[in-house]
């Protein structure tokens, strides 16, 4: 299995221009999204890794640790309130948050009987919605990030 290249494109003067190529996954890249709260691209792969890519003016670099999720990523979303990453991993959902620059599991949801195929954050209701190949739609409480006071 070779390197998988995930290209980010933008339209410029009626032509598409290649801006960056993200390399690092060792199998098919199945998901990519922009996390505006953390100003980074997040990618998920069949190589069982979740990767964060921080934008730096002229190039992209991986600045967060690679998370080994132990199984292929089947769905990916961002919590629009706190920037946490919501990840479908077969029939479970894990919420990862940045703590000290490292992604850590802060919440786990289980109950589906088959692969989670889609995830959505509904900030107005503080809920996550998941859809699955088990023919169900599930509603979960969203992660509530604790406020730390110094």
C-alpha positions in Angstrom: 0.0 0.0 0.0 1.5 3.3 -1.1 1.1 6.8 0.2 -2.4 8.3 -0.3 -2.4 11.8 -1.6 -5.3 14.1 -0.6 -5.2 17.3 -2.6 -6.8 20.6 -1.6 -8.0 22.6 -4.5 -9.3 26.1 -5.0 -10.7 28.0 -8.0 -8.6 30.8 -9.4 -9.3 32.6 -12.6 -11.6 29.9 -14.0 -9.0 27.2 -13.5 -8.4 24.8 -10.6 -5.0 25.2 -9.0 -3.4 22.6 -6.8 -2.4 24.3 -3.6 -1.2 21.5 -1.3 -0.8 17.7 -1.1 -1.3 16.0 2.3 0.7 12.8 2.6 1.0 10.4 5.5 -1.9 8.0 5.4 -1.0 4.4 4.4 -4.4 3.4 3.1 -7.4 5.0 1.4 -8.3 8.4 2.8 -12.1 8.1 3.4 -12.9 11.5 5.1 -11.6 15.1 5.1 -13.1 18.1 6.8 -12.2 21.6 7.9 -12.2 22.3 11.6 -12.6 26.1 11.8 -12.5 26.2 15.6 -8.9 24.7 15.5 -7.9 26.1 12.0 -6.9 22.7 10.7 -7.8 20.0 8.2 -8.8 16.7 9.7 -8.5 13.4 7.7 -9.6 9.9 8.4 -8.5 6.8 6.7 -8.9 3.0 6.3 -5.5 2.8 7.8 -7.2 3.3 11.2 -5.7 6.8 11.7 -7.1 10.2 12.4 -4.7 13.1 11.4 -4.8 16.8 12.0 -3.1 19.2 9.5 -2.5 22.8 10.6 -2.4 25.5 7.9 0.7 27.6 7.7 0.6 30.3 5.1 2.4 28.6 2.3 2.3 24.9 3.2 0.4 22.4 5.4 2.1 20.4 8.1 0.9 17.8 10.5 1.0 19.3 13.9 -1.1 17.0 16.1 -0.2 13.5 16.9 -1.6 10.8 14.8 -4.4 8.9 16.5 -4.6 5.2 16.1 -8.3 4.5 16.2 -7.9 0.6 16.1 -10.4 0.3 13.2 -11.2 2.2 9.9 -13.0 5.5 10.2 -16.6 5.2 8.8 -17.8 8.8 9.5 -16.4 12.1 10.6 -17.8 15.5 11.8 -16.8 18.5 13.8 -18.5 19.8 17.0 -19.1 23.4 15.9 -19.2 24.6 19.5 -15.9 23.3 21.0 -14.0 22.0 17.9 -14.0 18.4 19.1 -13.8 15.7 16.3 -16.7 13.2 16.2 -15.6 9.9 14.7 -17.6 6.9 13.6 -15.6 3.7 14.1 -17.6 0.7 12.8 -20.6 0.6 15.2 -19.3 3.1 17.9 -18.8 6.8 18.0 -15.9 8.5 19.8 -15.5 12.2 20.4 -11.9 13.4 20.4 -10.8 16.7 21.9 -7.5 18.6 21.8 -5.8 18.5 25.2 -2.3 19.9 25.2 -2.1 19.6 21.4 -3.0 15.9 21.5 -6.3 14.4 20.4 -7.8 12.4 23.3 -11.0 10.4 23.6 -13.5 12.4 25.8 -16.8 10.7 25.1 -17.9 7.3 23.6 -21.4 6.4 22.3 -22.4 2.8 21.5 -25.7 1.3 20.5 -25.6 0.8 16.7 -25.6 -2.8 15.5 -23.8 -2.0 12.2 -21.4 0.7 10.7 -22.0 4.3 11.5 -22.2 6.0 8.0 -22.9 9.6 8.8 -22.6 12.1 11.7 -24.0 15.6 12.3 -23.7 18.1 15.1 -26.8 20.1 16.0 -25.5 22.9 18.2 -28.9 24.4 18.9 -29.9 21.2 20.7 -26.4 20.1 22.0 -26.8 16.8 20.2 -25.0 14.6 17.7 -27.1 12.6 15.1 -25.7 9.4 13.7 -27.0 7.2 10.9 -26.1 3.6 10.4 -26.3 0.6 8.1 -28.5 -1.0 10.9 -31.3 1.2 9.5 -31.4 3.5 12.5 -30.9 7.2 13.2 -29.7 7.8 16.8 -29.6 11.1 18.8 -26.8 11.5 21.4 -25.9 14.2 23.9 -23.0 16.3 22.6 -19.7 16.6 24.5 -19.8 19.4 27.0 -16.3 20.7 27.4 -15.5 21.6 31.0 -14.5 25.2 31.6 -11.2 25.5 33.3 -10.5 28.6 35.4 -7.0 29.6 36.3 
